[in-house]
Amino acid sequence: MKRIFLLTLVFMSTVVAKEGSMCHFYYDAVERKATIINNYGSELSKLSEKKLFSDLKHETGQCISECEGTKFSYCNKIAKKIESF
């Protein structure tokens, strides 16, 4: 039983090690802010728009640094959209 637990722990640590520990946090933040911007569009106040884009730029950069795979791809796609504004 201890051997199975140890093997499971080793396997999980190698899987987690690929992504930074903050990946999930930044990915969720990017996804949430991108959704808000898309849903509200032109209805956003200038202050809201400025703050959301400022935070989105920072969190997208962190997401790119911390994440891999599909999460990295999503954040990279958002970064490209931010650059086009």
C-alpha positions in Angstrom: 0.0 0.0 0.0 2.8 2.4 0.9 4.5 1.6 -2.4 1.4 2.5 -4.5 1.0 5.7 -2.5 4.6 6.6 -3.1 4.4 5.8 -6.8 1.2 7.9 -7.1 2.9 10.8 -5.3 5.9 10.7 -7.6 3.8 10.5 -10.7 1.6 13.5 -9.6 4.7 15.6 -8.7 6.1 15.1 -12.2 2.8 16.1 -13.7 2.4 19.2 -11.5 6.1 20.2 -12.0 5.5 20.9 -15.7 3.2 23.9 -14.9 4.0 26.6 -12.5 2.1 26.6 -9.2 0.2 29.7 -10.1 -1.0 28.6 -13.5 -4.5 27.8 -12.5 -5.0 31.1 -10.7 -3.8 33.2 -13.6 -5.6 31.1 -16.3 -8.9 31.5 -14.4 -8.3 35.2 -14.0 -7.5 35.7 -17.7 -10.5 33.6 -18.7 -12.9 35.5 -16.4 -11.7 39.0 -17.5 -11.7 38.0 -21.2 -15.3 36.8 -20.8 -16.4 40.0 -19.1 -14.8 42.2 -21.8 -16.5 40.1 -24.6 -19.9 40.1 -22.8 -20.0 43.8 -22.1 -18.1 45.2 -25.0 -19.0 48.8 -25.7 -21.2 48.9 -22.5 -18.0 49.1 -20.4 -17.2 52.4 -18.8 -13.8 53.8 -19.7 -12.6 53.1 -16.1 -13.8 49.5 -16.3 -12.3 49.0 -19.6 -8.9 50.5 -18.6 -8.8 48.5 -15.4 -9.8 45.2 -17.0 -7.3 45.6 -19.8 -4.5 46.5 -17.4 -5.2 43.5 -15.2 -5.7 41.3 -18.3 -2.3 42.3 -19.7 -0.5 41.5 -16.4 -2.4 38.2 -15.8 -1.9 37.0 -19.4 1.8 37.6 -19.1 1.8 35.6 -15.9 -0.3 32.8 -17.5 2.1 32.5 -20.4 5.0 32.2 -17.9 3.3 29.7 -15.6 1.2 27.5 -17.9 1.7 24.9 -20.6 -0.4 23.0 -23.1 -4.0 24.2 -23.8 -3.9 26.8 -21.0 -0.7 28.3 -22.6 -2.4 28.3 -26.0 -5.5 30.1 -24.7 -3.4 32.7 -22.9 -1.3 33.2 -26.1 -4.5 33.7 -28.1 -5.6 36.3 -25.6 -2.2 38.0 -25.8 -2.5 38.2 -29.6 -5.9 39.8 -29.2 -4.6 42.3 -26.7 -1.8 43.3 -29.1 -4.3 44.0 -31.8 -6.1 46.7 -29.7 
